[in-house]
Amino acid sequence: MNLVELRDVTVQFGAVRALYGASLSIQRGEFVVLLGSNGSGKTTLLRVLHGLLAHQGQRHQLGDAPRQAMVFQRPFLMRLSVLNNLRLALWLGGVPRTAWADRCWAALRRVGLQGLERRPARALSGGQQQRLALARAWVVQPQLLFLDEPTSSLDPSAKREVEALLAGFAAEGMTLVMSTHNLGQAKRLATRVVYLEGGEIHADLPVHEFFNGRLQGRAQQFLKGELTW
Amino acid sequence: MSAFAASVATAVDLIVHADPALRRIVALSLQVSGSACALAALIGLPLGAWLAVARFPGHRMLVLLLNTALALPAVLVGLVVYLLLSRSGPLGAWGMLFTPTAMVIAQTVLVLPIVAALTRQFVGDALRDGGDQLRSMGASPLTCGLLMLLHGRWAVMTVLIAAFGRAIAEVGAVMIVGGNIDGFTRVMTTAIALETSKGDLPLAMALGLVLLAVVAVVNALLGMVRRGHGSALAGVR
């Protein structure tokens, strides 16, 4: 079942065409990785999929709207405690107040931040901040989670922690769409890979076909590392 | 003794002996300027947050006007409020002219653009950083703006300190709408103007030093609140 579907979507920023003629559907239970070099349109596509960006073309979503959340490359955390950042997400997500406490503790346990709930969110380390951003997304129990290069600014250990959490979310049945230019990460996590370049979708394949099939042209060059990030 | 040294000595004497007339003047100054800042905050903070997120025809013109109003001359504000509150003015029936209420109104008009314009600026900057995140969590544009007031509460405090400084230091508006009535509408700046016109320069300068001392105490108290909050946060780290 399609949770979100785009048909012939184009996004223009002044003279720059960030996305051109993109058609894509995200199905329940998938882990879709958007792959491409810097400036290829991954973030723009994510924002359109999430409904954050005005665009030409059509965007359909399941029923009223699937519950969705997004984790950004550099997490923006409010100058509040860890716990209050989670409460804010629940308030904005329209979750009844009676469920807040259980949800918050479950989220903190889920990402391994229990014991830090009173700490100012902005005093956490980079890896902890990204885990809090994941907890803030998870706490509203989204059907669809968008992630914009969530590990690009993390050290290897924090990167592994975040990857493990994402694999766990996917195993629980959450649908994930993540942008990255890390081929290894795409191989480890994705069920499907969408390759973008110059704002256009050049390949949209199941992960094993993407990495083991016969890719053509620029996508093949990117796989071989012949294109710069 | 030089005139300046005499002024400092007089200022110290006034403060040390807690002159009752001076205490009354200082209290009224704090009351009028504090009330004006509170009112301006009540209106200006949400207005600034809204202007940071709203987009409508004429938005740029409104922002331009608001920024221009930062340079509003206090005397002009006093004159406009005077005309509104005078017996022949539209609000004359309320009999507010030459009362502390009129002074509060005039100073509110004077500092409202400062609060709104500076708030619009810092909320706009904060939204560029985290607006998408808040919108992705389901916040409406106005909610995003208002949440940035919470996020940037120390910037809000700085804005209010600037507004308070402008209010308590101005003389033109309160002189016109308050009338500098002894024991009723006399504040520090109008007292300074009066003593200067009487030629008592040391006393005028001493009152100016007292004014600066009062503002310094207010700023120090706010600074302590902020530092206290900071160390409270450090305690839970």
Interface residues (C-beta under 8 A of the other chain):
Chain A: R47 H50 L52 Q68 A69 M70 F72 P75 F76 M78 R79 L80 S81 L88 A89 L92 G93 G94 R118 R119 P120 A123 R136 V140 F146
Chain B: D129 G130 D132 Q133 L134 R135 S136 M137 G138 A139 T143 L147 L150 H151 G152 R153 L233 V236 R237
